[in-house]
């Protein structure tokens, strides 16, 4: 019955272009561990929202869902695509931080003095 409710709720939210409701449905799916369904909602919501802060929040939610599916590649793609669009935003640092968390820079090897 829950699935039927969510399907109907998605139809209503989509028809009304109700971005917050779609995001909430995605969060409910994520809470239930339905990561693929949550991603589907988050992708729809990212296209729905127009404010950068909303897009940033949903981008982070989607990236986290990809991580839960153990797919860092998709998570990084989502983050990097968003960074191309909002790279000048003060909040873009959150995306960069998440990107570094998923793909830490490789340490530069240090040379130790030769032992004699």
N, C-alpha and C positions, 0 to 999 in steps of 0.2 A: 504494500500500500504506500510505503514511503517513496518508492521509485515512481509510482504513478503520480503522486503529489508533486514530486520534483519535476517530472516531465511536463505536467500541466503548468507548474509555476514558471518553468523555463519558457514555455510558449507565450504565456501572458507577459513575462518580463521582456522577452524579445520583441513582441508586438508593440509594447509600450515604450521600447527603448529605455528600459529601467536598468541602468548600469549597476547601481548599488544592489538591487535585488539579484541580478545575475552573479555579482561578486559574492554575495552571501550564499547563494546556492553552491558556488564553487568551493567556498570555505566549508560548507556542510559536507560536501563530497570529500574534501581533503581530511576533515575531522574523522570521517568514517573510513579513511584509508583507500578511497576510490580515486587514486592519483590520476589515472588516465582521464576519468570523467572531470575531475577538478581542473586539469589542464585545459580540457575542451572549453570549460566555462571561462577560465582566465584568458584564453586566447580571444574568445568572443568579447569579453569585457575590455581587454586592451584596445580593441578596435572601436569600442563604444565610447569610452571615456575621451575627453578632450583636454582636461587639465593635466599638466605634467606630473603633479604630485600623485594623482590617482593612477596614472599610467605607471609611475615608478613603483608604487605599492603593489599593483597587480603583477608587474614584471617580477618583483621579488617573490611574490606568492607562487607564480608559475615556475620560476627557477627552483624554488624549494621543492615543489612537487616533482620536477624532473630529477632532483637529487634523491628524493625518496624512491623513485623508480630506478635508482642507481644508473642514471644516464647524465653524467656530468657534461658530456659533449653538448647535448641539447640545452642544458642549463646555461652553459657558457655562451652558446649561440644567442639565446634569448637576451642575456645580459649585454652582450656586445652589440646586438642590433639596437637595443634601447640606448646604449651609450652613444651610438652614431647620431641618434636623433636629439638627445638631450645632453650632450657632452658639456655644454656651457652652463647647465643648471647647477646651483649650489648643492642640490641633493644628489647629483650624479656620483658624488663620492661614495654614497651607499652602494651603488652598483659596482663601482671599482673595488670597494672593500670585499663585496661578495665574490667578485671575479678572482681577486687575489686568494681568497679563502678556498675557492674551488681549484684554482690553478696557481699554486704558490710559485714565485720565481725560484729558479734553481740557484742554489748558492754558488758563488764564484769560488772555485778551488783556490786555496791559499797555498803558497809554497813555504815550506819550513826551511830554515837554514840547514845546510848540509852538515851532517855530524862527521867529525873527524876522529 
